[in-house]
């Protein structure tokens, strides 16, 4: 039996986790950057995790005992975690992704678990209480718990490893439609995968020894919910404070331009028009400038513009834009009019979206930091 103080602490912590998950989910639902469908899926995952955490809170408050129909209601949701993760990555990676029959088949385990539990769900409150408290059914409940928990662990790990393999396979072929560093985007996806894998490992270390060996460790039963709460806090931090960096759309890089319809004279004309826009309008100062936006400004397609940048300048879109930004920063760093500006402010003025990216990219191009460049 939990002490009153311990129960209150757990109730406060887990209530915060559940509410936090739901609020962060709303943020992602309202997020306009990136793919709307992907943001909705991520928000749905957080709502799902919030409901799972909420079940622990209701157990602590004794609500589940008073309303037996709430028992195990959220249990099938655990079998949606893996598929939602997988769908989130597919939507971001594949521009033409659709929820067809093949993709919807990933929901079969979730549906099967619901069907298996349906006979229990339709029982009366009294019958549910009798089943839960029956010592004769202890062995059956014990075995079913082990089986379902193992299936959930294996299913989610398989999906996460499948997603990790997918990310590794395509990471070298990512072409950001934003000029932000693609490594930031890949790290965001890696964080989502690795953090959930860590949760599963720790959760299994709690579950199997304690449940199988019947070790008395009351607080351990709330370990899963607490870990999920920490996960949602981390997602919120990155989503709220790094959203400009992690939400640009990812597209798969097309095969190089063997079937391109662009003629040589068109490539020359488009490259000249591009240089004119970059030099005169300084469009690179827009921190979230995307390939699509620049292509629209030049009245061409993103694919044609990408081809021109690759073939005419031998650079990726990202390198082409940052080359101009570094050049602009060098001018501003030596300009007396900007003598009272901080180095970070000059980087911002040149179009870099963070101090870290400004320093890293400047050093990459100039082999020295902005501070070292000024002191020369």
Residue pairs with C-beta under 8 A, 6 or more apart in sequence:
1 218
2 10
2 60
2 218
2 219
6 218
6 219
7 60
10 56
10 60
10 219
10 222
11 57
11 60
11 61
13 226
13 229
14 53
14 54
14 56
14 57
14 60
14 222
14 225
14 226
14 229
15 57
16 229
17 50
17 53
17 225
17 226
17 228
17 229
17 230
17 232
17 233
18 50
18 51
18 53
18 54
18 57
18 229
19 50
20 50
20 229
20 232
20 233
20 236
21 46
21 47
21 49
21 50
21 53
21 228
21 229
21 232
22 46
22 47
22 50
24 43
24 46
24 232
24 235
24 236
24 239
24 240
25 43
25 44
25 46
25 47
25 50
26 43
27 43
27 236
27 239
27 240
28 39
28 40
28 42
28 43
28 46
28 239
29 39
29 40
29 43
31 39
31 239
31 243
31 247
33 243
33 244
33 247
33 248
34 92
34 247
34 248
34 249
35 91
35 92
35 249
37 91
38 88
38 91
38 92
39 247
41 84
41 87
41 88
41 91
42 88
42 235
44 84
45 81
45 84
45 85
45 88
46 232
46 235
48 77
48 80
48 81
48 84
49 81
49 228
49 231
49 232
50 232
51 74
51 77
52 74
52 77
52 78
52 224
52 225
52 228
53 225
53 228
53 229
54 74
55 64
55 70
55 73
55 74
55 225
56 221
56 222
56 224
56 225
57 225
58 64
58 70
59 65
60 222
63 70
64 70
64 71
67 125
68 125
68 128
68 129
68 132
69 121
69 125
69 128
71 128
71 132
72 117
72 120
72 121
73 121
75 113
75 117
75 148
76 110
76 113
76 114
76 117
77 110
78 152
78 156
79 109
79 110
79 113
79 151
79 152
79 155
80 107
80 110
81 156
81 159
81 196
82 155
82 156
82 158
82 159
82 160
83 106
83 107
83 110
83 159
85 156
85 159
85 160
85 163
85 192
85 193
85 196
86 106
86 159
86 162
86 163
87 99
87 103
87 106
88 192
89 163
89 166
89 167
89 189
90 97
90 103
90 166
91 97
92 189
92 249
92 250
93 166
93 170
93 250
93 252
94 252
95 251
95 252
97 103
109 151
109 155
113 148
120 128
120 131
123 131
131 137
142 211
145 211
146 211
146 212
149 207
149 211
153 200
153 203
153 204
156 196
156 200
157 197
157 200
160 193
160 196
160 197
160 200
163 193
164 190
164 193
167 186
167 189
167 190
167 193
170 252
171 186
173 252
173 253
174 182
174 185
174 186
174 250
174 251
174 252
174 253
175 182
175 250
175 251
175 252
175 253
175 291
175 306
175 316
175 317
176 182
176 185
176 248
176 249
176 250
176 251
176 291
176 317
176 318
177 248
177 249
177 250
177 251
177 290
177 291
177 292
177 302
178 248
178 249
178 288
178 289
178 290
178 291
179 284
179 288
179 289
179 290
179 291
179 317
179 318
179 321
179 322
180 244
180 245
180 248
180 288
180 318
180 353
180 357
181 245
181 318
181 357
181 361
182 250
182 318
184 242
184 245
184 246
185 245
185 246
185 248
185 250
188 238
188 242
188 246
191 234
191 238
192 235
195 231
195 234
196 231
199 224
199 227
199 228
199 231
202 223
202 227
203 223
203 224
203 227
206 220
206 223
206 224
207 224
209 215
210 217
210 220
238 246
239 246
244 287
244 288
244 353
245 353
245 354
248 288
248 290
249 290
254 303
256 310
257 307
257 310
257 311
260 304
260 307
262 270
262 304
262 307
262 308
267 307
267 308
267 311
267 312
268 312
270 298
270 300
270 304
270 305
270 308
271 308
271 312
271 313
273 298
274 294
274 298
274 305
274 308
274 309
277 283
277 294
277 297
277 298
278 284
278 324
282 324
282 328
283 289
283 294
283 297
284 321
284 324
284 325
284 328
284 350
284 351
285 325
285 328
285 349
285 350
285 351
286 293
286 351
287 348
287 351
287 352
287 353
288 353
289 321
289 351
291 302
291 305
291 306
291 317
292 302
294 305
294 317
295 301
295 302
295 304
295 305
298 305
305 317
306 317
309 315
309 316
309 317
309 320
310 316
313 320
315 323
321 351
322 361
322 365
323 365
324 351
325 350
325 351
325 352
325 361
326 350
326 361
326 362
326 365
326 366
328 349
328 350
328 351
329 346
329 347
329 349
329 350
329 352
329 358
329 362
329 370
330 366
330 373
332 338
332 341
332 346
332 349
332 350
333 343
333 346
333 370
333 373
333 374
334 374
338 346
338 349
341 349
343 355
343 358
343 370
343 371
343 374
344 355
344 358
346 370
347 355
347 358
347 359
347 362
347 370
348 358
350 358
352 358
352 361
358 370
359 369
359 370
362 368
362 369
362 370
362 373
363 369
366 373
